Amino acid sequence: MTGMSGKRATAATAATETDRRQEDPPIPRGFGLNGNMYGSLSRQFPSTPQGAQEARHAVVRQLRQWGFGPMTDVSCTVALVVAELAANAVRHGALPGREFAVRVDYEGAASRFRIEVSDARLGRTPQEPVLPPGDRESGRGLFLVECLAARWGWEPRNPIGKTVWAEVAAGRPQEASVRPQEASAE
């Protein structure tokens, strides 16, 4: 194959780049997602109410880096699911000296978040969510998760404990819907 002159090669390269951009617009830099629109957060937190709160805040910060503002529907939904699962891990899965783990994967190609919260206790497994009587102050966590998630479940964790997971639908970062409060703040 013979080489092209410098100007022709540059023009051909520029045309190819233009075609590529029109086919699949690139993700703006700073979202922290890889080229396949995948991002992951994995951290451990103390098995305390403060640890559950820290988990929710860490997830909201990460979602913002991925392009989902803190007041978007997607961010609020993921934050609520994380908060409920983390609270359950603290309340029902804590063992002295053990932390709980949170993992959130954004799978852009599948337009979903997968949320996993793992604790050290296998004996207390999640039951089918039932809405408790109106005068009870607790017991609605898994009911909320079931309402917000496309799917959820649990599985044993190796070597000890369990992982409760949920999948939440999501769009691309720039397509994330904005709540009215956030739109008026801009």
Number of C-alpha atoms within 10 A of each C-alpha: 3 4 7 10 9 9 9 11 12 12 12 13 12 12 12 11 12 11 11 12 11 9 9 8 8 11 18 12 9 10 18 18 20 11 9 10 19 17 20 18 14 14 14 16 18 17 24 17 15 12 18 25 15 16 26 21 16 17 23 22 15 20 27 19 17 24 22 26 23 21 19 20 16 23 24 17 19 26 21 18 28 28 22 20 26 32 23 21 28 22 14 17 23 20 16 7 8 15 20 26 20 25 18 23 16 25 20 19 11 13 15 18 23 19 26 24 28 26 27 26 20 17 10 13 16 16 9 10 15 13 14 12 10 7 6 9 8 10 14 16 19 20 15 17 25 19 11 18 19 12 14 17 14 16 14 16 15 9 7 12 20 24 26 22 23 23 23 20 19 22 18 19 22 13 10 17 18 17 14 10 10 12 11 8 6 5
